[in-house]
């Protein structure tokens, strides 16, 4: 083998080695990110179910202003009755 052939072969080996190392580093960085994303996805389903329950449990609060309005009318009527009775 000539010197040029040896250097050419060595260059290919070095190139492939560097390429494999780069791919392994990228995989080592991406795999933990994908694992974390999978965990977050699982927790998101649980959070969504919990928020659905919260919507159900707090639905009655939408009628709170109506309740306050009725209570205000009742209090106003009671105050008028008290005034008419001299109290």
One Martini backbone bead per residue (centre of mass of N, CA, C, O) as a GRO file, in nm:
protein
   87
    1UNK     BB    1   0.098   0.036   0.020
    2UNK     BB    2   0.056   0.350   0.001
    3UNK     BB    3   0.064   0.647   0.161
    4UNK     BB    4  -0.203   0.756   0.047
    5UNK     BB    5  -0.379   0.510   0.122
    6UNK     BB    6  -0.335   0.525   0.426
    7UNK     BB    7  -0.445   0.814   0.464
    8UNK     BB    8  -0.723   0.759   0.345
    9UNK     BB    9  -0.804   0.535   0.539
   10UNK     BB   10  -0.764   0.701   0.797
   11UNK     BB   11  -0.971   0.923   0.729
   12UNK     BB   12  -1.219   0.737   0.729
   13UNK     BB   13  -1.194   0.637   1.018
   14UNK     BB   14  -1.204   0.911   1.153
   15UNK     BB   15  -1.474   1.002   1.034
   16UNK     BB   16  -1.647   0.770   1.146
   17UNK     BB   17  -1.578   0.812   1.441
   18UNK     BB   18  -1.685   1.099   1.467
   19UNK     BB   19  -1.972   1.036   1.371
   20UNK     BB   20  -2.042   0.834   1.596
   21UNK     BB   21  -1.995   1.027   1.833
   22UNK     BB   22  -2.205   1.237   1.754
   23UNK     BB   23  -2.448   1.047   1.759
   24UNK     BB   24  -2.418   0.960   2.058
   25UNK     BB   25  -2.447   1.242   2.179
   26UNK     BB   26  -2.726   1.305   2.067
   27UNK     BB   27  -2.869   1.066   2.196
   28UNK     BB   28  -2.786   1.140   2.493
   29UNK     BB   29  -2.959   1.413   2.475
   30UNK     BB   30  -3.248   1.316   2.364
   31UNK     BB   31  -3.356   1.090   2.546
   32UNK     BB   32  -3.419   1.253   2.808
   33UNK     BB   33  -3.621   1.440   2.669
   34UNK     BB   34  -3.824   1.218   2.584
   35UNK     BB   35  -3.879   1.111   2.867
   36UNK     BB   36  -3.985   1.376   2.984
   37UNK     BB   37  -4.215   1.414   2.778
   38UNK     BB   38  -4.366   1.158   2.861
   39UNK     BB   39  -4.422   1.238   3.152
   40UNK     BB   40  -4.576   1.497   3.091
   41UNK     BB   41  -4.800   1.359   2.932
   42UNK     BB   42  -4.907   1.193   3.173
   43UNK     BB   43  -4.966   1.442   3.357
   44UNK     BB   44  -5.163   1.590   3.170
   45UNK     BB   45  -5.397   1.392   3.197
   46UNK     BB   46  -5.436   1.429   3.502
   47UNK     BB   47  -5.481   1.736   3.497
   48UNK     BB   48  -5.727   1.734   3.309
   49UNK     BB   49  -5.910   1.568   3.495
   50UNK     BB   50  -5.897   1.765   3.734
   51UNK     BB   51  -6.016   2.009   3.582
   52UNK     BB   52  -6.286   1.877   3.521
   53UNK     BB   53  -6.370   1.852   3.818
   54UNK     BB   54  -6.356   2.155   3.882
   55UNK     BB   55  -6.580   2.242   3.694
   56UNK     BB   56  -6.801   2.077   3.831
   57UNK     BB   57  -6.756   2.191   4.131
   58UNK     BB   58  -6.787   2.516   4.015
   59UNK     BB   59  -7.060   2.568   3.860
   60UNK     BB   60  -7.233   2.716   4.086
   61UNK     BB   61  -7.073   2.994   4.080
   62UNK     BB   62  -7.234   3.121   3.837
   63UNK     BB   63  -7.489   3.180   4.053
   64UNK     BB   64  -7.392   3.393   4.265
   65UNK     BB   65  -7.511   3.662   4.163
   66UNK     BB   66  -7.805   3.577   4.193
   67UNK     BB   67  -7.794   3.526   4.495
   68UNK     BB   68  -7.711   3.812   4.574
   69UNK     BB   69  -7.954   3.957   4.455
   70UNK     BB   70  -8.168   3.814   4.627
   71UNK     BB   71  -8.050   3.888   4.904
   72UNK     BB   72  -8.075   4.194   4.862
   73UNK     BB   73  -8.384   4.198   4.835
   74UNK     BB   74  -8.443   4.075   5.111
   75UNK     BB   75  -8.299   4.288   5.282
   76UNK     BB   76  -8.463   4.528   5.181
   77UNK     BB   77  -8.738   4.418   5.280
   78UNK     BB   78  -8.659   4.398   5.580
   79UNK     BB   79  -8.596   4.699   5.618
   80UNK     BB   80  -8.877   4.801   5.549
   81UNK     BB   81  -9.025   4.641   5.770
   82UNK     BB   82  -8.877   4.771   6.007
   83UNK     BB   83  -8.962   5.064   5.948
   84UNK     BB   84  -9.274   5.012   5.967
   85UNK     BB   85  -9.237   4.897   6.273
   86UNK     BB   86  -9.011   5.093   6.412
   87UNK     BB   87  -8.690   4.966   6.390
   0.00000   0.00000   0.00000
